[in-house]
Structure formats: C-alpha cells, structure tokens
Amino acid sequence: MSHQEHKQSAQALSAHCAIITLSDTRTPQTDRSGQTIQHLLTENGHTLTAYHLIPDEADQLIQLVQSLLKRDDVEVIITNGGTGFSPRDRTIDTIQQLFDKPMPGFGELFRMLSHQQIGAAAMLSRACAGIATNKPIFCLPGSTKAVELALTGLILPELRHLLAQLHKH
C-alpha cells in the first residue's frame, strides 16, 4: 500500500489528545499557545480529553505525563513550553527519557520550517517528538507561531496516519 493509500485509510481516525502547557507566568486565560493547539485539533476533528497548565517543574511534568500515558482516553500528548536552553527549560530532558522510540524527523523538520520563518534562531529550539507506551508525544515551543507551524505543517497532516501505524498488530 502506498503512503497516500495509508493516509487515506486512516482518515476516519480521530485522536483523543492531551495538552500540557509549561509556564511559570501563563494562566488558562492567557495561554494562547494552548488555546491554539486545542482550536487546531478540534477544527481537524480531534478531541481534547485533558488540558493542564503547570509550572516548569520536571517532577510535576514527569508525573503528569506518566499518568496521561496510563489513560485509555489519551492517545496523543502535546506539550508547549520549556524547549529552549534557559535553566527553567526542562521539558525535553524530562520527556525524552520516556520515549520508547524517538521521532528525530519531527524536530529536524520543525527546525527547518522554523528557519524559513525566523532564521538562525530556529536552532535554539529543542522541539522533539517520540513514542512512549505506544502513544505519540510532541514537545513544542511555547510560542504561538511555533505551535501553529508544528500543528499545521507537521502534526495534523500525519497524525491519523501515525495513529494507524501505531495501532497495527
């Protein structure tokens, strides 16, 4: 079966998604990136089953992600925030230890697309993705423009296909 045929056969799949925003300053009302993720997911036929806004604390993040991975109503986890190099940016180091299979192409393509928009500053993002407990986790920067780019350019075009691949026996 060709790549296009795989994608077409997966179009009926709808993902049950969890969003985690990592921020020491945002509130649910000011979390534009989290709101953008939710809007783009639901606009594309997916369901939001969990939303959390937590501080940039590694212990809290790992506990939350591990609990979401155990839930039957969560198939995809998307984080935003904490992907840079400041001392408080702990998302990548925390989440990568959970990956059974890293998805290096996501980060590479995200930085390539980001470079087209913001130039060399794209290399300062450690955005990544991988599979943990047979569920994709995407770690995005906190910028609303970065979230839009990742969702529209990479995640949404392949999410159903990715889930179909993960559900194969």
QUIBEL-V480380 format. One record per residue. PHI is phi in degrees with one decimal (999 if undefined). PSI is psi in whole degrees, 0 to 359 (NA if undefined). D_FIRST is the distance of its C-alpha to the first C-alpha in Angstrom with 1 decimal. Layout:
phi=(PHI,PHI)
psi=(PSI,PSI)
d_first=(D_FIRST,D_FIRST)
//
This chain:
phi=(999,-73.5,-56.8,-63.8,-65.4,-59.7,-61.8,-64.9,-69.3,-92.4,-60.8,-76.2,-69.7,-122.1,-90.1,-97.0,-115.6,-117.5,-116.4,-124.9,-101.3,-106.5,-162.2,-90.6,-123.2,-79.0,-120.5,-55.6,-74.5,-103.2,-83.4,-63.3,-67.1,-61.7,-64.2,-65.2,-59.0,-59.1,-61.1,-65.6,-64.0,-67.5,-62.1,-100.6,86.6,-98.2,-117.6,-89.5,-107.9,-157.3,-138.9,-135.4,-119.5,-129.4,-70.3,-71.9,-124.4,-58.3,-61.7,-65.8,-64.8,-64.1,-63.5,-65.8,-63.5,-61.8,-70.4,-68.2,-64.2,-82.8,-80.8,-71.5,-92.7,-124.4,-109.5,-140.4,-120.2,-123.8,-104.3,-141.9,104.5,76.8,-104.6,-92.1,-118.1,-69.6,-57.4,-84.0,-81.4,-118.3,-57.6,-63.5,-61.3,-74.7,-75.8,-58.4,-68.2,-89.1,-66.6,-80.5,-138.5,-73.0,-120.1,-59.5,-59.9,-62.0,-63.1,-62.9,-68.0,-60.4,-66.4,-64.2,-64.5,-63.8,-58.2,-63.9,-94.0,-121.9,77.2,-61.0,-60.3,-59.1,-70.5,-84.8,-96.2,-104.3,-46.1,-153.2,-151.0,-172.5,-110.0,-130.8,51.6,64.2,-127.0,-73.0,-125.0,-114.4,-109.7,-108.6,-62.3,-81.3,-65.5,-62.5,-64.0,-66.7,-62.1,-59.5,-60.3,-63.8,-68.8,-75.9,-88.6,-129.9,-69.6,-62.5,-63.7,-120.1,-60.6,-63.0,-62.7,-60.2,-62.8,-61.2,-63.6,-70.0,-90.4,-66.3,-111.8)
psi=(135,165,316,320,321,312,317,321,339,357,336,344,137,130,142,114,148,139,134,120,129,116,141,353,337,158,168,329,330,6,75,323,315,320,321,317,311,314,312,322,309,324,334,18,12,167,135,119,346,142,129,139,116,159,163,72,118,316,316,320,312,319,318,312,318,322,323,324,335,346,135,335,14,118,338,138,130,120,157,136,152,25,5,213,3,160,333,350,97,359,308,311,326,313,321,331,345,343,127,324,115,157,74,330,329,307,320,312,322,314,325,311,320,321,324,333,318,2,210,338,343,331,349,358,134,25,140,172,161,177,129,127,41,23,134,141,126,126,108,155,167,347,134,320,322,319,313,315,312,316,308,327,334,305,303,321,337,357,312,318,316,314,320,319,319,335,359,149,NA)
d_first=(0.0,3.8,6.7,8.2,6.0,6.5,10.0,10.6,10.0,12.4,15.0,17.2,17.9,21.3,22.6,26.1,27.5,30.7,32.5,35.1,37.5,39.6,42.9,46.6,47.6,45.2,45.7,43.2,44.9,44.6,41.1,39.5,36.4,35.8,36.4,34.0,31.2,32.0,32.2,28.9,27.1,28.7,28.4,24.6,24.7,25.1,28.1,30.8,32.0,34.3,36.1,38.5,40.7,42.3,44.4,43.1,43.9,41.7,43.0,42.4,38.9,37.8,39.3,37.6,34.1,34.6,35.7,32.8,30.3,32.0,31.7,29.2,29.3,28.2,24.5,24.9,28.1,29.1,32.3,34.4,37.4,38.7,36.4,39.1,41.8,44.8,46.3,45.1,41.4,40.1,36.7,34.6,36.7,36.8,33.1,31.6,33.4,31.3,27.9,26.1,23.5,24.5,22.2,24.2,22.0,23.1,26.8,26.4,24.6,27.1,30.0,28.7,28.4,31.7,33.4,32.8,34.8,37.4,37.7,38.6,39.2,35.4,35.9,38.1,35.2,33.7,30.9,28.2,25.5,24.3,23.3,26.2,26.2,22.4,23.3,22.9,26.2,26.7,30.2,31.3,34.7,37.2,37.4,36.3,35.0,33.0,31.5,30.6,29.0,26.9,25.8,25.1,23.8,21.7,21.6,21.1,18.2,16.1,18.0,15.9,12.7,14.9,16.4,13.2,12.5,16.2,16.3,13.9,16.1)
//
